[in-house]
Amino acid sequence: MAVGRLGNSSRKQARVALAVAGAVLEPDEVVEAVVAGKLSDVPAVLVLTDRALVLADERQWRPVVQRFALDQSLQVQGWQDDRTASLTLLHAGQQIAVERIADRPLAVEMAQRIRARTGG
């Protein structure tokens, strides 16, 4: 259902990254929210589940896949302009930006959900 909330172009652009993310989820893990954008100019997704936040992209041969615990060590910052949004994850001294998120309301919702779960 969460993927169904993405716009058609976002869903089409992120289909490989969604498959990569789906492959690393645990069998009974529940997806709560998804956003699609670009990570270093490569299509990527952020998937919020009942257990973690998963980042996956579609880099050929070696996709980026990171799983973040939903605790105080994870922070999220968000920005938006007239057309797109960006979410920046701050974790263990690392800064990871998912940019050009076309579904801005979903990006805002994702940031709020992450903050609610991490106390940030």
Secondary structure as GFF3:
##gff-version 3
##sequence-region A 1 120
A	DSSP	three_ten_helix	3	5	.	.	.	ID=ss1
A	DSSP	alpha_helix	8	13	.	.	.	ID=ss2
A	DSSP	alpha_helix	15	24	.	.	.	ID=ss3
A	DSSP	beta_strand	31	39	.	.	.	ID=ss4
A	DSSP	beta_strand	42	49	.	.	.	ID=ss5
A	DSSP	beta_strand	52	57	.	.	.	ID=ss6
A	DSSP	beta_strand	65	69	.	.	.	ID=ss7
A	DSSP	beta_strand	74	80	.	.	.	ID=ss8
A	DSSP	beta_strand	85	91	.	.	.	ID=ss9
A	DSSP	beta_strand	94	101	.	.	.	ID=ss10
A	DSSP	alpha_helix	104	118	.	.	.	ID=ss11
###
